[in-house]
Amino acid sequence: MSLAQLASRFSQRLLDRLSPNLADHVSDRVAQRRHVQSGDAWNWKPGRACPRRRCEAGGIQIGSQLLLIGGFETMDRVHDTIDVFDMEREAWVKNWPLPAGMPHSHHGMASDERRFAYAAAGQVGPQCSPATAKVFSIDAEAGEVRELPSLPSARYAPVAALLGNRLHVVGGSAGDRSTPLADHWSIGVEAGRATEPTWTEEPGIPRAGTHRGHAVVVGALLVFGGQEGDIRPRQGDPAYCCNFETPLETLYPEVYRFGPRDSGWERLADMPESISHIEGCSTVFGPHVLIFAGIEARYALTNTIKALDTRTGRWRIVGSMPRYFKNAVVGRIGRTVFFVTGQCSKSSSDRFPGRVLSSVWKARIPDFIDQA
């Protein structure tokens, strides 16, 4: 074993002896020092930690607030709480319990950016528990959750987006947790309520998939990357324990666009990486879409920050995170980006998924992105 591996193992054992938030604080400071030494223009700094360690949480921005819904702390423990982070105050300001039947992970999340969020489908329970077709609206001002008409069938990790007054849900995985789907439905909504009793079938996305990123730009939905396949539960196991012998997923870099008045989907320029587990990891900054971290092939995490200039269709790698991450939640106030919780790699040299974190990182978007 090399000296670097011995040092990494010793550091991990020391962190495991600390309280969760203190352990994350110590490791965040170490990661920050390394990042500063790398000379990256983003200059990431640790912020106030989340009350709970979580990944695969539903995450969405409403005004200056980030909502984190459920999430895994370990494979056997999921959270029953919605926590709210105020990015202007840089503080965790409130929380409330999930209602019965609301998914703990693998949500499709959308927002009107002012008051109401929507959580579509997802997984209810730990390990590789079943998916649901249920859909909920969240009133961030009143702290209330309302159930809307369910999807035609259950889904894991679809894309959800609000285009005008219609909530769209695209793709995801089927009830076996692995089969990719291309289905696309929409329903009318207003102020957190459905204005129609059932969902309408829309043009299916050309490539089926799950764990995708997305953004709404000038009224159109952009869908980024994703994967085919996922870890399945062990057959016949009443606890739905995950079977990690499931064949590896196929990741891809494809990008698609759908406008509410379009008759179908348009394929745009591919991302610079084949990547998945980036739901909740994007933000729109002027004409740019920024996407943070994710999973590359064979479960390897990435730390890259990717930028799409929607005027030219050009992609660039524009920076990096202090660590290799997946399934965080990203929000933005002005030029300040917040990158909240998620799962990091085992070490800087071993990019296999490791610890689930309570960390909050923040950085100012560099000026050179405006000059692209």
WOCORMO-V646369 format. One record per helix or strand of 3 or more residues. SS is the DSSP state (2 for helix, 1 for strand). FROM is the first residue (numbers start at 1). TO is the last residue. Records with the same first field share a line. If there is no record, write none. Layout:
SS=FROM-TO  FROM-TO
This chain:
2=3-17  20-38  297-299  367-369
1=58-62  65-69  72-74  81-86  91-97  108-111  116-123  131-139  144-148  159-163  166-170  184-190  213-217  220-224  255-259  266-268  282-285  288-295  300-309  314-326  329-333  336-345  352-364
